[in-house]
Amino acid sequence: MATYSADYGPEALAARAAITDVIYRYCHATDRRRWWLMDTVFHEDATCHLSVLGGSWREFVKQGAALLANVGVTHHQIGNILIALEGDVAHTESYLTAFHRVPADAPPGGPFGGTGEAYDAVFGARYCDRFEKRDGIWRIVMRQSAAEFRHYRPVNEGGLSVVPEKFRGQWGEADVSRPVIAPWEGDSMPNETPSLELLAARAEIADVVNRFCHMVDRHRWELIDTVFHDDGTSRFLDAVRTIPQVEQSGRTMLGPLSGTLHQTGNMLIEVDGDTAWAETYVTAFHAVPTTAPPGTFWGGRDEPYEGVAGGRYVDRLERRDGRWKIAERQTLVEWRHDQPVREGGLGQVPAQFRGQRGDADVSRPVTAALLDRE
């Protein structure tokens, strides 16, 4: 009998967490070119069909690695995930936005064929998977994809173009996210059935990460002590800041903007006692007016523009006095695209219906318990 919304007991919650992790590991393996990690995604007899690629999962991975060999940055961000459980079988649907940076010298032909000029290829799709639990382990046995949209555009990175590659994410072992997937290295596999205690830790950690985005977008800087430990640090590109400096930088860089929206996606979390590592995918929108001060990452220009960036938060969190907070954050900005403002009908919508800062925003009940602390 299928598991419906009324059945979210401990066993079902553990299954959902394990299945979600598999979906996220697939994206991590692809974007970091850690192809060995695909062994933790598929059962050995699995099949996979995505667009023109398909066959056994090992053949699919081989084809995918060859296809991406001439592509630069990739960023596969998962959004909605629906999971239907039926005993040791599960069916899932995952919404996906996939970014690809194709360099000017890429060879012609195929979905990422070179044109002589660098361009971005952005795809929207869904992964529809059949999972099976074998010997206590959830893995994909069949993956199919449904393409929904494709968009090709010239590269327009703005201030990101001068950022050294090491601050934009790396492939393989050079990337700072290694602690998140370290337990999967070697011959011994970690326990894939999370306990209630572990599920609770993961939920609290996810709240901390998402609260950061709320804090930044709603300019709720009074929440910063619920996100970071007092002695924490945060690195954005090449600058490492203390937490007071994080607040000051946020006010200076984001305060003059007309609006921001930091949307998180994939979140891989590895908990080891009172320490945890989290890798979170994020896509961030910035509305930059002409009045924004020049010289910052989102500096003002002669005309207003929209700046959209994609990357990852790689966090080391610690549980102190029973609470999880970030002790060290590294923000990797992997792609950016600047474009003129084209709001269409949204330009006629009154400001009060577009989200506010501070108490004026309708989201206050979500953080009221923290805002109203004595």
N, C-alpha and C positions, 0 to 999 in steps of 0.2 A: 504493500500500500504506500502510495506516495506521501511524503512529508509536506504538509501544508502549513500555512502561517500560524495555525494554532499549536503546532508542535515544535517548540524550540527548547527542548530539554538539553541537558548537558552533553549527551552523546551527539545530538544533531548540531549543537554549537561547535563542538570539537571537529566534526566532519566539515562544517562550513569553513572553519578557519584553515584546516589542512588543504581543502580544495582551493580556497582563495590564494593561499601561499603558492600552490603549484602554478596557478595562472600568472602570478606576479613573477615567479622565478623564470618562466618562459621569456618574459619581456626583459628581465635583467640579463639573462644569458645572451639574448639577441643584441641588446644595446651595448653590452660590455664585451661582446665577442667571446664570452666564456662558454664555448660550445659544450664543454664537458658537463656543464650543469644540466643540459638537456636530459641526461640520464635520470635526473630526479623529477622530470616532468612527465615522461611517457613510460607506459608499460612496454616491454620489449616487442610485443606483437602489434603495437599501435600503428594506425595509419593517420596521415595528415594531408589535407588538401586545402591549399590557399592559392587562389588565383591560378596561375599557370603551373605552380609547383605542386607536387603531390607524390604519393606512394607510401612506402614504409616510412616511419618517422626518421630513421637514420638516413635514408635517401633524401628525405625532405630537408633535414638539417644540412646535409652536404650541399644540396642545391641552394639553400638559403645563404650559406656561408659564401658560396661562389658569387651569388647575386650581389651580396653586400660588400664584397671585397673591394670594389671601386667606389663605394659610397662613404662619405665622411660620417658626420654625426647622425645617429638615429635615436629616436625618442618615442617609445611605444607606451603611451599613457592610457591605462584602463580607467573607465568610469563605472557605469552601472554594471552590477553583476547579479543575475538571477540564478538561483540554485534550487533545483528540485531533487530531493532525495527519495530514493526508494530502496531501502535496505543497503546492499553493498554496491548499488548503482546510483549514479547521479547524472543529471543533465544540466548544463549551464549555458547561459548566454552572457557574453561579456562585450560591452561597448568599448570601442577602441579608437583613439586618434593617433596616427603614426606619422611622425615627422622624419624626413630624410633630406640630408644636405648632399646634393650631387655636385662634385667639383667640375671645373671647366674642362679638365683633361680626362674625364671619364670616357671610356670607349662607347661608341654609338650602339644603339639597339637595346631592346628590352624596356621594362618600366622605368629604369634609371639610366637611360642612355645619355651619353654626353652630347652637348650641343655647341661646345666651344665657349660657353659662358656658364658660370656656376648658377644653380637654381635650387629652390626648395620644392620638394614634392610632399604634400600633406594628404594623407588618405584617412577616410573615415570608414570603419567596418565593424563587423561583429564576429567574434569567435563563438561558435556553437560546438560544445564539447560533450562527449560522453565519457564519464569517469567510471572506474571500477575500483573497489577496495579489495586488494588481494594481500593476504598475509598481513593484514592490518595497515596497509599502505594505499593511499589514494593516488592514482595516476590517470592520465588521459589514455583512453584506448582508441578514440576517434576524434579528430578535430576537423571541422569544416569552417570556412569563413564566408561571410556575405559582404561584398563591397557595397558601400552606400554612396561615397563621393570621393573624388580626387581633385586636387587643386595644385596647379603648378604656378610658381611665381619667381621672379628674379630675386636674388639675394639682396637684402637691405638690412644689414646688421647694426647700423648706427654705431654707438660707442663700444659694442662688443667686438668689433673688428680689430681693435688694438689690444685685446686681452690675450695673454699668453695661453697656449693650448692646455697647459697643466692645470689651469683654473677653470677649464671647461669640461672636465671629465676625460678619463683615459680608457683604454681597452686593456683587458686582461688584468694581471696582478698589479699594474701600476696605478689602478684606480683606488681611491680612498674608501670605497665601499666594501673592501674585502672582508672586514669582520662580520658583515651581515650574512655572508654565505660561507664563511670559514667552516662551520660545522658539517657542511656537505662535502668537504674535501677529504680525501683518504678513503679507506675501505669501510670504516664504521659509519653507519647512518644515524642521525639523531632520532630521538623519539618524536614521532609525527602525530601523536595523540595528545594534544595539550590538555593539561589539567584545568580545573576551574580557576585555580590560583593564577596559572599562566594566562588564561583567557582574560582574567580581570586586569592583569598587568598590561597586556596588549591593548585592552580597551582604554585604560588610563593614559598610556603612552600616545595612542592615536588622538585622544582628546587634547593632550598637550600640544602636539604638532598642529592640529587644526585650530586650536585656540590662538596660536601664533598668527595664523592667517587672518582670523577674525580681528585680533588686536591691531594688525597692520592696516587692514582695509577700513576698519571702523574708527581708527585712531584712538583705540582704548589702551593707551600706554600704561594706565594704572594696573593692567593685567600682567605686566611683564614679569612680575615676581611669581606668577603662577605658571610661567613657561620656562624660565631659566633659574638655575641656582645662582645665588648672589656672586659666587666666584667663577661663574661660567664665562665662556668666551664664544665668539661667533666670527667666523671668517667669511667675508663676502669678497669673492675674487681674490685679490692679493692683500687685503687689509684684514688683520685680526683685531677685534674690538672687545673690550670689556662690556658688561651688560649696560652700565650707564652710557657708554659710547654707542651701543646699539640703539638705545632709545633716542639719543641726540641725532644720530645719523638718520634714523627713520623719520624723525620730525623734519630734518633739514631736506632730505632727498624726496620724501613722499608727501610731506605737508603741502607743498605748492601745487601738487597735481590735482586735476579735476576729479579723478577717481581711480581706484585700483581694485582688482579682483584676483586674488591668489587662490587658484583651484587645485587641490591636491588629488592625486590618483593612487597608483600603486603604492603600497606601504609594506615593505618587508621588515619584520621586527625579530630580532634575536635577543632573547633574555637569558642572562647568566647570573643567577643570584640577584644581587642588588645593582647590577650593571646591565645595560641593554644598548643595543645598536639598532638604529632605524634608518632605512633608506626610503625617502618619500619623493615620488615624482610630483612636479608642480608645473602648471602653466599659469603665467601671471600677465594680466592685462593692465596697461597704464594709459590713462588719458592725459596727455601733456599739453598744457596751454602755452601760449607765447610768453606768459608772465613767469613761467618756471625759470629759475636762475640757470644760466648756461654753465657748462663745465662739469656738471654732475652726470651720473650714468643716464639719468632721464632729464637732460638739460633742455631748456626751452630753445625754440628756433623762431624764424620769422613767421611760420605758420604752425597752427596746432597740429599734433599728430598723435597717432595711437602706437604704442610700443607693446608688442606681445613677446614674451620670452618664455622659454621652457628650460627646465633643469631639474636638479635634485637637491633635497636637503639630506645630508648624511650626518646623523646625530649620535652622539654618545650620551646616554641618559643614566642618571643614578637615582636610586631610591634612598632618600634620607628622611628619617622621621616618618616613614610610612608613605611618603609622597614621591612620585616620579617627576623629575624635571630635567631639562637639558643641561648638561655640564659642558658640552663642546659641540658646536655646530659648524659644519662646512657647507656653504651654498655654492653649488656648481651651476653656472649659467651655460647651457650647452648650445642654445640657439636663440636668435632674436630676429624679429621682423618689424620694421617701422613702416607705417603707411599713413596716408592722409586720412583725416576724419571723414567717414561716410556713414552717418547714422540713419539715413532714410527717415522713416516715420518716427523713430525714437527721438529725433531732434525736437519733436513737438510735445513730448511727454513732460509734464511738470516735474520739477526737481524733486518734490516730496515723494514721488513714486519711483525714484531711481536709486534709493539707498542714501542714507545719511551718515554723518559721523556723530559719535557720542550718543547721548540719551535720545536724540531725535530719531534714531533708527528703530525700526519695529522689532529688531532682534534682541532688545535688551533683556527679555525674560530668560534667554538662553544662558546669559552670564550674570544674572542678577545676584545669585548667591555669592559670587566672588566679588562683584562690584560693591555689594552692601556689607562687606566684612567690617567688623569693628576695628 
